[in-house]
Amino acid sequence: MYKYMKLTNLIRINNGKSVSRLLFITALSSISLFSYAQHQQVRLAGSNVTLKTAFKQIEQQTKLFVDYNTQEVNDSRVLTKLPKNSNVKEVMEQLLEGSGCSITFSNGHIIINKQARTVSSTKNISGVVKDETGEPVIGANVVVKGTTNGTVTDMNGRYSLEVPEGGVLQISYIGYNTQEVKVGSGDVVNVSLREDSEALDEVVVIGYGTVKKSDLTGAVGSVQMKDVSQVGITSADRALQGQIAGVQVNARTGQPGESMMIRVRGSNSLAGGNEPLYVIDGMPVEKMNSDINPEDILSMEVLKDASSTAIYGSRGANGVVMITTKRGRTGDTV
């Protein structure tokens, strides 16, 4: 019984050592075969042979199979110059030079794979956006062309944005021509915007700022004073008469110098006031002063719907008349 147990243990020990030796020999053989497969000598022959023909010669001389996707590798390409005699690894690398492909040796196969394209690196671009007078443009849009990657300038007209190499910056602001600047080797791109007179003609003033007529969704009427100056108006409130739909301008008593009665979309109350809110250059006032010189006014906008109450609350329930006065600007004097 003792001898039997001892013999059994001996067999188990010997079996364990045999398995370990077998695994070691197998791994060593695999490494040797892998190394041998890469270092087999190859000699290509012929003139103006195609890449496909070169692969076949390699398969015949090395007993290795060349695997690839014809959509990734152009095997009909003619080789004007064959690689020098060398091992199969170096020959394959020379054949695929410039194609963006890599090779892998695996179980008697040479596998050709298309290398993934590396993502273009980006860099931080900063700068200042100014107008023609050198003043910073606040809130200008700075966008990488063709993408949604963008930012706006701060109170000093400065911006900072991650831009891919070779990217194009689009800088735009209402009333100015949009500019495109290609990013070069530098990290600073300063831009000077030029005023667009045509775009300025289409600007409408609303409570939160300015917007183009084509982008406006609210019920807002606009009157440019240059369009009604030939009528010979004597007061600013008369400039609205017959110019905007839904706005009624009538005389109160007929007294000279008396301000006109303005109603936006009719009267909203029988007992309360129906006078609209007047905003002159951003300053709300309860009544329009008839002494305002019409020549000093650039434009007048009338907010007729929720645009008025959303900004000015109950004070704008009867509509809002926004008056923008003329301001000095650079240029030749008259």
TATAVEN-V897076 format. One record per run of one state. SS is the DSSP state (2 for helix, 1 for strand, 0 for the rest). FROM is the first residue (numbers start at 1). TO is the last residue. If there is no record, write none. Layout:
{{SS/FROM/TO} {SS/FROM/TO}}
//
This chain:
{{0/1/1} {2/2/38} {0/39/40} {1/41/42} {0/43/48} {1/49/50} {2/51/62} {0/63/64} {1/65/67} {0/68/77} {1/78/79} {0/80/85} {1/86/87} {2/88/95} {0/96/100} {1/101/106} {0/107/108} {1/109/114} {0/115/121} {1/122/130} {0/131/135} {1/136/136} {0/137/140} {1/141/144} {0/145/149} {1/150/152} {0/153/157} {1/158/164} {0/165/167} {1/168/172} {0/173/175} {1/176/176} {0/177/178} {1/179/182} {0/183/187} {1/188/188} {0/189/190} {1/191/192} {0/193/194} {1/195/195} {0/196/196} {2/197/201} {0/202/202} {1/203/206} {0/207/208} {1/209/212} {2/213/215} {0/216/219} {1/220/224} {2/225/231} {0/232/236} {2/237/240} {0/241/246} {1/247/250} {0/251/260} {1/261/264} {0/265/276} {1/277/280} {0/281/282} {1/283/285} {0/286/293} {2/294/296} {1/297/303} {0/304/305} {2/306/316} {0/317/319} {1/320/325} {0/326/334}}
//
